[in-house]
Amino acid sequence: MPCLSLPPLRRAIALSAPIVLGAGPAGSSAAIRLARAGREPVLIDREETVGDCICGGFLSWRTAAQLRELGCGPESLGAHRAQRLRLYAGDAVAETALVEPGFGLSRHALDTALRAAAVAAGTKLEIDRARSVAPGCVSGSRREWRSDAIFLATGKHDVRGAMRPRKNRDPALGLRVRLPAGSPASTPVGDAIELHLFPGGYAGIVVQEGGSTNICLALRKSLLGSAASDPWRLLDMLAEDNPHFARRMEGADHDLPIDTIAAVPYGWIARSSEAGLYRLGDQAAVIPSLAGEGMSIALASAEDAVEAYLAGVEAPQYQARFAHRARRPVGIAEAIWHLAEHRRIAAPATRLAGAAPWLTRAAMRLSRI
């Protein structure tokens, strides 16, 4: 019987353990909390081998504290400590200390540790590809999974039946290249998280575990189109116009893989949901990545959703509450993102950040969840 035609009575009596769809930080942390509460969740992941998602390679101090509560502190995973924020916009440069230290850590390392912790806590891991989701049922390639509680944690990837709106005429794209340990970029980046601002986007650069340098960009689709949809050509164009970014790209081998993700709905917040369908992480709120708070939102939404479920609070009520909680950090990060896209604004704002670092730290605090 297809998921979408599941009768209400059948759904009410065909109950099973809670299902967590997606084993990224949001999904795995929800599974850990459910398992600790004795609910024996089923965690469904797409791949047997943990991947390496584009976004989330920098962990704020808030994220670090949340991970320690789950027994997966970034220090224990070999994360690279970051203590400063460095901003570049044209010829403008600013640097300030982070409110508290953050960390550079690959999603492969983080997701591997969290998924293993979920299994160790008593979660049942299943490998399947979801084709659609509806209240009470996940239709996978292997089988249908039924439960009265589904925690949707598929990150930036949508599943049929729970699609997010994509209305932006010039949507944001994600692009990532990782330079190997020993590259010329690692030494000048050092213990900083860098943001390189340019018209139509920005690049975040941080050293991660093992000394590799993660260069992750969020940019408008039109900007990639101006480079004939060639990511390496785009990076070369950006380097020509932005000398500080060019120095980070020195020695970058064009044979290195570039990972991309399309149509990222930055600023979107789920303000409602269907009964039994708890949205987590980017399925709940998509904060612009320059805030460095995406992983914290993922973990916070998992904690709130599980607490709501255990207390008997329905998914629509949880979703409305979390939307209210996410509104301020997402709104502030979105405003900063839009300002950063314009060189005439970004360069003076960067100089102001250097002259009044307290403003930058205030923005950091206000964009935390």
Secondary structure, DSSP 8 states (H G I E B T S, - for coil): --GGG--HHHHHH---S-EEE--SHHHHHHHHHHHHTT---EEEES-SS----SS--EE-HHHHHHHHHTT--GGGGT-EEEEEEEEEETTEEEEEEEEEEEEE--HHHHHHHHHHHHHHHT-EEEE--EEEEETTEEEESS-EEE-S-EEE--TT---BTS------SS-EEEEEEEE-TT-TTHHHHTTEEEEEEETTEEEEEEE-GGG-EEEEEEEEHHHHHTTTT-HHHHHHHHHHH-HHHHHHTTT--TTS--EEEEEE-TT-B-----TTEEE-GGGTB---GGGS-HHHHHHHHHHHHHHHHHTT--HHHHHHHHHHHHHHHHHHHHHHHHHHT-HHHHHHHHHHHHH-HHHHHHHHHHT--
